Amino acid sequence: MSGIAIGEMRERVTLQSPLRTPDGAGGAEITWTSGATIWAKVEERRGSERLAGERLAASAKLRLTIRYRSGITTEMRGLWNARVLNIRAVGNPDGRKRFLVLDCEEET
């Protein structure tokens, strides 16, 4: 990971956090609040298709590499080129708080 060049982070990604509002019936309605728009290196990792409810459902896995920032959790998501990316894992690859790697799955 130490070999990444800042110039490889050329995609704009907006981070979003969930906002839960009680619905009065014991549940909650979730809306998304946009936060920072950051530079990221976006890599398509793999895709798959499966049969779900008698229709074909596609899934794409992506990896985002960003400059380190605190507060990013797996409850958050990213928006990239009109695609919704649910964050599944957050890692600090070299332990030096230089970069974060976000493993994401595209919401379909």
Phi, psi and omega in degrees: 000335182293346181275004182285138177260142180303327180296343177285343179271084186240010179251142178265127180233133177259126177275140179231145178244146179283145175236113183264127179242124179304139182262002178085354180242020179093354179251196180214148174262134182254126171240161184248133179252124179284139177244230184290145168255122190234164174273140181214153167265123183249126179235127173284124183267307179192164177224161178208163176231146177211159178274123180225112179060045179064025173217158182276126179245132180257150178222136178236137177250134181229156175237126177252133173246125182229166171295148182300137171209141181279162174091359179276128182231172179283356173281344184273173175216167177238152174246126181218119179049048179065017177252137178265122183244110177281128181281122181258332180207145179235126181225146175252090195302320182254002178072008184256007179056042175261319182224158169237141175249124180248114174273124188234158174232131181289134177280128181248000000 
